[in-house]
């Protein structure tokens, strides 16, 4: 059985595409990243549904999709926490 490497989505890729167009904004990058996380979660849900309907042939692929969705969500939450922390730090600065 061949073991393949997991490919974690790159959150920097959307920024590169937007920079080429000259319209890169922080809000657009965040929205696109959240959309990518949601898409990965939908893929995992589809795999779970296939397993429930007994259409999935391999339990390992279902578990990998679930873990991939979980890890991307955890990464997104950590990025969110860092953004909020940076915002709070800026707000504490005296002008």
C-alpha positions as CSV (number, residue, x, y, z in Angstrom):
1,X,0.0,0.0,0.0
2,X,1.5,3.3,-1.1
3,X,1.3,6.2,1.4
4,X,0.8,9.5,-0.2
5,X,1.6,12.9,1.3
6,X,-1.2,15.1,2.4
7,X,-1.5,18.4,0.6
8,X,-2.5,21.2,2.9
9,X,-4.1,24.2,1.0
10,X,-1.8,27.1,0.7
11,X,-3.4,30.2,2.1
12,X,-0.9,32.5,0.4
13,X,-1.9,31.5,-3.1
14,X,-5.0,33.7,-3.3
15,X,-2.9,36.7,-2.3
16,X,-0.6,36.1,-5.2
17,X,-3.4,36.0,-7.6
18,X,-4.9,39.2,-6.3
19,X,-1.5,40.9,-6.3
20,X,-1.2,40.2,-10.0
21,X,-4.5,42.0,-10.6
22,X,-3.4,44.8,-8.3
23,X,-6.5,44.5,-6.0
24,X,-5.1,42.6,-3.1
25,X,-6.9,43.6,0.1
26,X,-6.8,42.0,3.5
27,X,-10.5,41.5,3.5
28,X,-10.6,39.7,0.2
29,X,-7.7,37.4,1.2
30,X,-9.5,36.5,4.4
31,X,-12.8,35.9,2.6
32,X,-11.2,33.7,0.1
33,X,-9.3,31.7,2.8
34,X,-12.5,31.2,4.7
35,X,-14.2,30.0,1.5
36,X,-11.5,27.5,0.9
37,X,-11.9,26.1,4.5
38,X,-15.6,25.8,3.9
39,X,-15.0,24.0,0.6
40,X,-12.7,21.5,2.3
41,X,-15.4,21.0,5.1
42,X,-18.0,20.3,2.4
43,X,-15.8,17.7,0.8
44,X,-15.4,16.0,4.1
45,X,-19.1,16.0,4.7
46,X,-19.7,14.6,1.2
47,X,-17.2,11.7,2.0
48,X,-19.1,11.0,5.3
49,X,-22.4,10.9,3.4
50,X,-20.9,8.5,0.9
51,X,-19.7,6.3,3.8
52,X,-23.2,6.4,5.4
53,X,-24.8,5.4,2.1
54,X,-22.2,2.6,1.9
55,X,-20.9,4.1,-1.4
56,X,-17.4,4.8,0.0
57,X,-14.9,2.0,-0.8
58,X,-12.2,3.1,1.6
59,X,-12.6,4.2,5.2
60,X,-9.1,5.7,5.2
61,X,-10.0,8.3,2.6
62,X,-13.0,9.4,4.6
63,X,-10.9,9.7,7.8
64,X,-8.2,11.6,5.9
65,X,-10.8,14.1,4.5
66,X,-12.2,14.6,8.0
67,X,-8.8,15.2,9.5
68,X,-7.9,17.5,6.7
69,X,-11.0,19.6,7.3
70,X,-10.3,19.6,11.1
71,X,-6.7,20.7,10.6
72,X,-7.6,23.5,8.2
73,X,-10.3,24.7,10.5
74,X,-7.9,24.7,13.5
75,X,-5.4,26.6,11.4
76,X,-8.0,29.2,10.4
77,X,-9.0,29.6,14.1
78,X,-5.4,30.2,15.1
79,X,-4.9,32.8,12.4
80,X,-8.1,34.4,13.6
81,X,-6.8,34.5,17.2
82,X,-3.6,36.1,16.0
83,X,-5.4,38.7,14.0
84,X,-7.6,39.6,17.0
85,X,-4.6,39.7,19.3
86,X,-2.8,42.1,16.9
87,X,-5.9,44.2,16.7
88,X,-6.2,44.4,20.5
89,X,-2.6,45.3,20.8
90,X,-3.0,48.1,18.3
91,X,-6.1,49.4,20.1
92,X,-4.1,49.5,23.4
93,X,-1.5,51.8,21.8
94,X,-1.7,55.4,22.9
95,X,-1.9,58.0,20.2
